[in-house]
Amino acid sequence: MIRAILVPFRYGLHSSCLALLALTAGCGPRPAAEPASSAKPAATAPAPAHPLAVTALNDHILYFFDGRDPSGKRFSADWNWLDDAAMKLGVGTYVIHQGDRALVYDTFTQPDQARWVRDTLEKMGIRHFTVAYSHWHLDHVGGSGVWADVDVIGTQATRDTLVRSKADIEAGKTWGPPPITPLTVPNITFADRLDFYVGDIKVEMHRIDIHSFDTNVLYLPAEKTLFCGDALEDVLTYMVEIGDLPEHVRNLRKLREWDIARIYPNHGDPKVVTSGGYDKTFIDATIGYVSKMLAHSHDKDFLDGKMEDYVGESLAKGWVHLFEPYRDVHKQNLKLVSDYWKSRPLPRL
């Protein structure tokens, strides 16, 4: 069922602006206050140290990737969400394109990255852009200001969150610095599902409560391809909405029933993404990790649990792939799960 709401576009452009592209190869938490985005570089984060990696996954899908930089270049010596979460783990975005139109799925972490993507596409002759947000988190809307002149699609929950938190996001208060300024909020929203076309390529947008309550995943039915945002993450999921983890497991099981041939995450192993993507065992690995974390959350030595204790079997089967920085994510997950669930009855999964 399509349930879409068109919010009057601020700049008066026609609401059917679609993003386009064509290229080959190149080169935290449910808010109390919410997300952010960005446009022109406002003395915030530095420009990318090198051009983003770009790969044509097929004749109509592009994959842009940045992060996991061994040079150690940082925005700040202090802990911050950009250096120590997003770029440390690596961030990918995707573009679905046909002719001179394209749909851009997420906007990277900062405006300079988004500008590099847009410049690349425009040099290829693409003129009509639409952006879709996977969810409100800052590492997905950080470059949104670069796309302030085109239509931006998100779930109604994403728009509500961004509108409510816009001032704090732009001031760098939501997750701390760097701030995202200016932030572009969606002007087209949907409640549960929206069907969208890039030329004659059908793209289904589905809201699904996994990782974040406002998650929007994209599904291309003709080729059974899922763009999952952060609903799935390799090596393991970055937990933020701890009380909702049982619901996430239930929804992951529903997702497992979809007819999916390949999966493309925003935080994944670039080698896997550029070699054909993940299959549905990626979902199995995520279900296993979350379920096991909940099941052991009352254990006395729970906080001492190693990452391999929870994803070892999935690693051995090749469902996910070892990346050392995720050990820190796992430690954070352990503490968050323990703090929330240690004094509550274990959920039925």
Backbone hydrogen bonds, N-H to C=O, Kabsch-Sander energy under -0.5 kcal/mol:
donor,donor_aa,acceptor,acceptor_aa,energy
3,R,1,M,-0.5
3,R,193,R,-1.9
5,I,189,T,-3.6
7,V,5,I,-0.7
7,V,187,N,-3.5
12,G,9,F,-1.4
17,C,14,H,-1.1
19,A,102,A,-2.3
20,L,101,R,-0.7
21,L,101,R,-0.9
26,G,54,V,-1.7
32,A,33,A,-0.8
36,A,136,W,-0.6
37,S,180,I,-0.6
38,S,141,V,-0.8
39,A,40,K,-0.6
39,A,181,T,-1.0
42,A,40,K,-0.6
43,A,41,P,-1.0
53,A,65,F,-2.1
54,V,26,G,-0.7
55,T,63,Y,-2.3
57,L,55,T,-0.8
57,L,61,I,-2.0
58,N,61,I,-1.2
62,L,95,V,-2.7
63,Y,55,T,-2.6
64,F,93,T,-2.7
65,F,53,A,-2.3
66,D,91,V,-2.3
68,R,87,M,-3.1
72,G,69,D,-1.2
81,W,177,P,-0.6
84,D,80,N,-2.4
85,A,81,W,-0.7
86,A,81,W,-2.3
87,M,82,L,-3.0
89,L,85,A,-1.9
90,G,86,A,-1.8
91,V,66,D,-3.1
92,G,266,N,-2.2
93,T,64,F,-2.4
94,Y,105,Y,-1.2
95,V,62,L,-2.2
96,I,103,L,-2.5
97,H,60,H,-2.4
97,H,95,V,-0.5
98,Q,101,R,-2.4
101,R,98,Q,-1.7
102,A,128,H,-1.6
103,L,96,I,-3.0
104,V,102,A,-0.5
104,V,130,T,-3.2
105,Y,94,Y,-3.1
105,Y,103,L,-0.6
106,D,104,V,-1.0
106,D,132,A,-2.1
107,T,140,H,-2.5
113,Q,110,Q,-0.6
114,A,110,Q,-1.7
115,R,111,P,-3.0
116,W,112,D,-1.8
117,V,113,Q,-2.0
118,R,114,A,-2.7
119,D,115,R,-2.9
120,T,116,W,-2.1
121,L,117,V,-2.2
122,E,118,R,-2.7
123,K,119,D,-2.2
124,M,120,T,-0.7
124,M,121,L,-0.7
125,G,122,E,-1.6
126,I,121,L,-2.0
127,R,100,D,-1.6
128,H,100,D,-1.9
129,F,127,R,-0.6
130,T,102,A,-1.5
131,V,151,D,-2.5
132,A,104,V,-2.9
133,Y,153,I,-2.7
140,H,137,H,-2.2
141,V,137,H,-0.9
142,G,108,F,-1.0
142,G,138,L,-1.2
143,G,108,F,-1.0
144,S,141,V,-1.8
145,G,38,S,-9.9
146,V,38,S,-1.1
146,V,143,G,-1.5
147,W,144,S,-1.6
148,A,145,G,-1.4
150,V,147,W,-1.6
151,D,129,F,-0.6
153,I,131,V,-3.4
154,G,188,I,-1.9
156,Q,190,F,-2.4
159,R,155,T,-2.3
160,D,156,Q,-2.7
161,T,157,A,-2.1
162,L,158,T,-2.5
163,V,159,R,-2.9
164,R,160,D,-2.2
165,S,161,T,-1.6
166,K,162,L,-0.8
166,K,163,V,-0.7
169,I,165,S,-2.7
170,E,166,K,-2.6
171,A,167,A,-1.2
172,G,169,I,-1.2
173,K,168,D,-3.1
174,T,168,D,-0.9
175,W,176,G,-0.5
180,I,169,I,-1.8
181,T,179,P,-0.6
185,V,183,L,-0.6
187,N,152,V,-1.6
188,I,152,V,-2.1
189,T,5,I,-2.9
190,F,154,G,-0.9
191,A,3,R,-1.6
194,L,205,M,-2.0
196,F,203,V,-2.6
198,V,201,I,-2.3
199,G,197,Y,-0.7
201,I,198,V,-2.1
202,K,200,D,-0.7
203,V,196,F,-3.4
204,E,219,Y,-3.0
205,M,194,L,-2.8
206,H,204,E,-0.5
206,H,217,V,-2.6
207,R,192,D,-2.6
208,I,215,T,-2.1
210,I,208,I,-1.8
210,I,212,S,-0.9
212,S,210,I,-2.7
215,T,212,S,-1.9
216,N,134,S,-3.1
217,V,206,H,-2.6
217,V,215,T,-0.5
218,L,227,F,-2.3
219,Y,204,E,-2.4
220,L,225,T,-2.9
223,E,220,L,-1.0
224,K,220,L,-1.0
225,T,220,L,-1.6
226,L,262,R,-2.4
227,F,218,L,-3.0
228,C,226,L,-0.7
228,C,264,Y,-1.5
229,G,264,Y,-0.5
231,A,228,C,-2.5
234,D,267,H,-1.8
235,V,233,E,-0.6
239,M,237,T,-0.9
242,I,240,V,-0.9
244,D,241,E,-1.3
245,L,242,I,-1.4
248,H,244,D,-2.2
249,V,245,L,-2.2
250,R,246,P,-2.0
251,N,247,E,-2.4
252,L,248,H,-2.4
253,R,249,V,-2.0
254,K,250,R,-1.6
255,L,251,N,-2.5
256,R,252,L,-2.0
257,E,253,R,-0.6
257,E,254,K,-1.1
258,W,255,L,-1.6
260,I,258,W,-1.4
261,A,224,K,-3.3
262,R,224,K,-1.5
263,I,278,Y,-2.1
264,Y,226,L,-2.9
266,N,229,G,-2.1
267,H,229,G,-0.6
268,G,266,N,-0.6
272,V,269,D,-0.8
273,V,269,D,-2.4
274,T,270,P,-2.5
275,S,272,V,-1.0
276,G,273,V,-1.2
277,G,272,V,-2.5
278,Y,263,I,-2.4
282,F,279,D,-2.0
283,I,280,K,-0.7
284,D,280,K,-1.5
285,A,281,T,-2.4
286,T,282,F,-1.6
287,I,283,I,-2.7
288,G,284,D,-2.6
289,Y,285,A,-2.1
290,V,286,T,-2.4
291,S,287,I,-2.5
292,K,288,G,-2.2
293,M,289,Y,-2.3
294,L,290,V,-2.2
295,A,291,S,-2.6
296,H,292,K,-1.7
297,S,294,L,-1.2
299,D,296,H,-1.9
302,F,299,D,-1.5
304,D,301,D,-1.7
305,G,302,F,-1.9
309,D,306,K,-1.0
310,Y,306,K,-0.6
310,Y,307,M,-1.5
311,V,307,M,-2.0
312,G,308,E,-1.7
315,L,311,V,-2.6
316,A,312,G,-2.5
317,K,313,E,-1.8
318,G,314,S,-0.6
318,G,315,L,-1.0
319,W,314,S,-2.3
320,V,314,S,-1.0
326,Y,323,F,-2.2
327,R,324,E,-2.6
328,D,325,P,-0.9
329,V,325,P,-0.9
330,H,326,Y,-2.5
331,K,327,R,-2.2
332,Q,328,D,-2.1
333,N,329,V,-2.7
334,L,330,H,-2.6
335,K,331,K,-1.9
336,L,332,Q,-2.4
337,V,333,N,-2.9
338,S,334,L,-2.5
339,D,335,K,-2.8
340,Y,336,L,-1.8
341,W,337,V,-2.9
342,K,338,S,-2.1
344,R,341,W,-1.5
349,L,347,P,-0.6
